[in-house]
Structure formats: structure tokens, C-alpha cells
Amino acid sequence: MSTSDDRDPIAPEDLETRLRDLGEELAMAPVPPPADVARAVRARIEDGGAGDRARPRAAWRPSPRVAAAAVAVLTAVLLGATPQGRAAVVSVLRIAGVEIHVGGAGPLPTGVPSPLPGERRVTLEEARRSARFPVAVPSALGEPSDVRLADGGRVVTLLWPGVRLDEFDGTLGVVWHKELGEPFPEQVGVVGGWWIPRSHGVSYVPGDGGAPREERVAGPTLIWQHKLVGLRLEGPDRVEAMRIASSVR
């Protein structure tokens, strides 16, 4: 007779199926922060299923809190690791005021995009006085050639030839909405952000709670948070984007 120590660890695809089934049984409940859940689920996976080998397979059931949260971020933690999972659902990733939908993108937007609400050209000094957050300038780029202030100081856009840097409060609500096809964004440990490697649709979510503004096509983009400020850098390739982001102080 085999002991519990002889049992194989739960395969990722098996764990995915179980979490899907469990998600259908759970009532909606407050979900803890995704970062906390991601760490908990990742630790369980890296543990090799040791906790599950200690009891019969039929009795496997995580606590409701962990299970509900795991289902909520399943695509970011587990489905993101399996091609089958990524193809099965639309993943939602939120970081620094940006909500990214992956997997369900339609055709790229067409036409001329409209400016942000109340967008106007200002000096860098005026932007710093009016913005609701500290405006940072990457030392790798120097002074911007153009500065825009929008939505009552909610967004500051710094422009250089071929480069756009949007800065905004990354701690409150959703500011930008992005629709992506595959592949899933790449996590960047250097600045604790995400790299979107291809063109995609992006729309602005007004601060007054109105509907998202007209979409436009954005190129490859780096999204990260510096202190309390959310940033999205568009234009450079991945290597250059990392260099620029690392120079923000």
C-alpha cells in the first residue's frame, strides 16, 4: 500500500481545472489585494504540492478566502503559465492605474484620436504646480520638448521626439484601459512593471466617472509605478524603455 508521500504533485492543468470548478461554487466575496494572492498561490505552486500530499487527493480544498482570490487572479498566476488557459478566458491585469484586458481584443482603433479632457499645453513648471502628484522627468531624456496637462491636473504628458510619457496618480482608480491580444504582457523586475510588446488599443477613463474616451492605437508600452505615481512610457523599444524608466528619480 502506498503512503501519502508517494503521491505525485498536482499538475498545473489539474490545479487549473479544480480552481475553475471551485470558482463556480463560490459566492462572490471581497477579494484580497492581487499582489497578496499572487504571492500565496505562487508559494503553493513552488512548494511542489507538499501540503496536498499530506492528505488524500479527494479531500483537497483550499480555504474559501484563498480559493476565491485564486480564481479571481487565475489568469495572471496560473492561466498565464499555460497556453490553454490563456486562450480560454480574457485575462484582466491592473497595475498603477492601468487596466489591461488580454485575449479579447478586436480590430485596432481607426481614425484620429481626440485629446484628453481639458488637455492643454503648459510649461513643465506649470505642470508641476497644477498636477495632483509629483511630476518626474527621466534623467535619460532630459527636459521634454512638449508638456500637456489634462483633466484638471489628473494627467501630465511629457513628449520627446518619438517618445511619450504619461504620468498620473497610480493609487486611486483606473486611468487607462487597454485591449490586447496575445501575448500576455511581460513582467519586468527591474522597475516592477509590465512590458506590452506590440501595438494595442488604449482609451482614457475620465476622472468624473464618465465612459472611456475614444480609443487610439498605442505602440509597445512600459507600465510601472514610481512611488505614488503611475507611468506609461510609449515609443522606445524594450531595452531603451528599461534604461529610461530606471533613470526616473
C-alpha positions, 0 to 999 in steps of 0.5 A: 500500500502506498503512503501519502508521500508517494503521491505525485504533485498536482499538475498545473492543468489539474490545479487549473481545472479544480480552481475553475470548478471551485470558482463556480461554487463560490459566492462572490466575496471581497477579494484580497489585494492581487499582489497578496494572492499572487504571492500565496498561490505562487508559494503553493505552486513552488512548494511542489504540492507538499501540503496536498500530499499530506492528505488524500487527493479527494479531500483537497480544498483550499480555504474559501478566502484563498480559493476565491482570490485564486480564481479571481487572479487565475489568469495572471498566476496560473492561466498565464503559465499555460497556453490553454488557459490563456486562450480560454478566458480574457485575462484582466491585469491592473497595475498603477492605474492601468487596466489591461484586458488580454485575449479579447481584443478586436480590430485596432482603433481607426481614425484620429484620436481626440485629446484628453479632457481639458488637455492643454499645453503648459510649461513643465513648471506649470505642470508641476504646480497644477498636477495632483502628484509629483511630476518626474522627468527621466534623467535619460531624456532630459527636459521634454520638448512638449508638456500637456496637462489634462483633466484638471491636473489628473494627467501630465504628458511629457513628449520627446521626439518619438517618445511619450510619457504619461504620468498620473496618480497610480493609487486611486482608480483606473486611468487607462484601459487597454485591449490586447491580444496575445501575448500576455504582457511581460513582467519586468523586475527591474522597475516592477512593471509590465512590458506590452510588446506590440501595438494595442488599443488604449482609451482614457477613463475620465476622472468624473466617472464618465465612459472611456474616451475614444480609443487610439492605437498605442505602440509597445508600452512600459507600465510601472509605478514610481512611488505614488505615481503611475507611468506609461512610457510609449515609443522606445523599444524594450531595452531603451524603455528599461534604461529610461524608466530606471533613470526616473528619480 
